[in-house]
Each structure stands twice: as structure tokens, then as C-alpha cells.
Amino acid sequence: MAILAVVLTLFGLLLLIKPSVIWTITESWKSNDATEPSDLYIWSTRFGGIMCTLAGVAGIIALLL
């Protein structure tokens, strides 16, 4: 369970700090002319990163208590 909480926290931080990396891996191949993610994609990815990070930190705190 601790490993899952740490992985979730790290993945959430990646989503929060570098959403363009996630876009390159998952979405860039779907478009011929898209060179960068849209503002909405960046915002929604960062929001998801915040949620993942909070869930991971909550899991770590629950394990420590």
C-alpha cells in the first residue's frame, strides 16, 4: 500500500509540473499538426495532478497514523 501511495504522489507531481510530457506520450500521435497541448489540456492535466498528489499524500499520512 505504501508503494502505491508513493507512485500516485510521484505521478501526480509529474502531471502537475510537466503536463506536456504526458501530452507527448499519450496525445501527440493523434494529430498531424499539433505541436503543443492546448490550454484546456494543460489545465485539466494539472488539476488531475493535484488530485493524484493529494490522494497519494493522504495515503502516506494514513499509513503513518
GISUL-V649875 format. One record per backbone hydrogen bond with DSSP energy under -0.5 kcal/mol. NH is the residue of the N-H (numbers start at 1). CO is the residue of the C=O. E is the energy in kcal/mol with one decimal. If there is no record, write none. Layout:
BEGIN
nh->NH co->CO e->E
nh->NH co->CO e->E
END
This chain:
BEGIN
nh->5 co->1 e->-1.9
nh->6 co->2 e->-2.1
nh->7 co->3 e->-2.7
nh->8 co->4 e->-2.6
nh->9 co->5 e->-2.0
nh->10 co->6 e->-2.6
nh->11 co->7 e->-2.7
nh->12 co->8 e->-2.3
nh->13 co->9 e->-2.1
nh->14 co->10 e->-2.0
nh->15 co->11 e->-2.4
nh->16 co->12 e->-2.0
nh->17 co->13 e->-2.8
nh->18 co->14 e->-2.5
nh->21 co->18 e->-0.9
nh->22 co->18 e->-1.0
nh->23 co->19 e->-2.1
nh->24 co->20 e->-2.3
nh->25 co->21 e->-2.0
nh->26 co->22 e->-2.6
nh->27 co->23 e->-2.5
nh->28 co->23 e->-2.0
nh->30 co->27 e->-1.8
nh->31 co->28 e->-1.2
nh->42 co->38 e->-2.2
nh->43 co->39 e->-2.6
nh->44 co->40 e->-2.8
nh->45 co->41 e->-2.4
nh->46 co->42 e->-2.4
nh->47 co->43 e->-2.3
nh->48 co->44 e->-2.2
nh->49 co->45 e->-2.1
nh->50 co->46 e->-2.3
nh->51 co->47 e->-2.2
nh->52 co->48 e->-2.6
nh->53 co->49 e->-2.6
nh->54 co->50 e->-2.6
nh->55 co->51 e->-2.3
nh->56 co->52 e->-2.6
nh->57 co->53 e->-2.7
nh->58 co->54 e->-2.4
nh->59 co->55 e->-2.1
nh->60 co->56 e->-2.1
nh->61 co->57 e->-2.7
nh->62 co->58 e->-2.5
nh->63 co->59 e->-1.8
nh->64 co->60 e->-1.7
nh->65 co->61 e->-1.6
END
